[in-house]
Amino acid sequence: MNTEIKKLVFSYECDKGWDSLTLTENPSIRFCSGCQENVFLCGSVEGLKEAVQFERCVAIDELIGSIPRMGFLDSDSVFNLMVADAKEKNAALRESDS
């Protein structure tokens, strides 16, 4: 899955840094005054999958991506992420059946 994350393409990639965003009550959500959106920090693959399902603006933490990036993922990237996830689940099911 990490390979798929490194291939993600943003339909809009923000040039602001995470530290320049406004703090909120939740430490993994910050507010961008430029685009007036909440930005969700994704420090895990599961967090990223949840965020893209709700079409949230994401900040991809360096734990799962090559460098920290922020913005909205393009639809092809979301689709590829979901396909990669489905393939991983199918492979795990096949292994458990063996």
C-alpha positions in Angstrom: 0.0 0.0 0.0 2.9 2.4 0.7 3.8 2.2 -3.0 0.3 3.3 -3.9 0.5 6.2 -1.5 3.7 7.5 -3.0 2.0 7.5 -6.4 -1.0 9.6 -5.2 -1.8 12.6 -7.4 -3.5 15.7 -6.0 -6.2 17.5 -8.0 -5.2 20.4 -5.8 -2.0 20.5 -3.9 -1.6 23.2 -1.3 1.7 25.1 -1.0 1.1 25.9 2.7 2.8 23.9 5.4 1.0 22.0 8.2 2.6 24.3 10.8 1.1 27.4 9.1 -2.5 26.2 9.5 -4.7 27.3 12.4 -4.9 24.9 15.3 -8.3 23.4 16.2 -9.5 21.4 19.2 -8.4 18.2 17.4 -4.6 17.9 17.0 -5.0 16.0 13.7 -7.2 18.7 12.1 -6.2 22.2 11.2 -8.0 25.0 9.5 -6.7 26.6 6.3 -7.6 30.3 6.1 -6.7 30.4 2.4 -9.2 27.9 1.2 -11.5 27.9 4.3 -11.2 24.1 4.7 -10.4 21.8 7.5 -7.2 19.8 6.7 -7.0 16.3 8.1 -3.6 14.9 9.0 -3.3 11.3 7.9 -0.6 9.5 9.8 -1.8 6.0 8.7 -3.2 4.3 5.7 -6.5 3.7 7.5 -6.7 7.4 8.3 -6.1 8.3 4.6 -8.7 5.9 3.4 -11.3 7.4 5.7 -10.4 10.9 4.7 -10.7 10.3 1.0 -14.0 8.5 1.4 -15.4 11.8 2.8 -13.5 13.9 0.2 -11.6 15.7 2.8 -8.5 17.9 2.3 -5.7 15.8 3.6 -2.1 16.3 4.8 -0.2 13.1 4.2 2.3 12.5 7.0 5.8 11.4 6.2 5.0 8.1 8.0 3.0 7.0 5.0 4.3 9.1 2.1 7.7 10.2 0.9 7.3 13.9 1.9 4.5 15.7 3.7 1.9 16.9 1.2 -1.5 18.6 1.5 -4.5 19.0 -0.7 -7.4 17.2 -2.4 -6.6 13.9 -4.1 -7.7 13.5 -7.7 -10.4 10.9 -8.4 -8.0 8.5 -10.1 -5.8 8.4 -7.1 -8.7 7.7 -4.8 -9.8 4.9 -7.1 -6.3 3.4 -7.2 -6.0 3.6 -3.4 -9.3 1.8 -3.0 -8.3 -0.9 -5.6 -5.0 -1.5 -3.8 -6.8 -1.8 -0.5 -9.3 -4.3 -2.0 -6.4 -6.4 -3.5 -4.6 -6.4 -0.1 -7.8 -7.6 1.6 -8.4 -10.3 -1.0 -4.8 -11.5 -0.6 -5.2 -11.7 3.2 -8.4 -13.7 2.8 -6.7 -16.1 0.5 -3.8 -16.6 2.9 -6.2 -17.2 5.8 -8.1 -19.8 3.7 -4.8 -21.7 3.0 
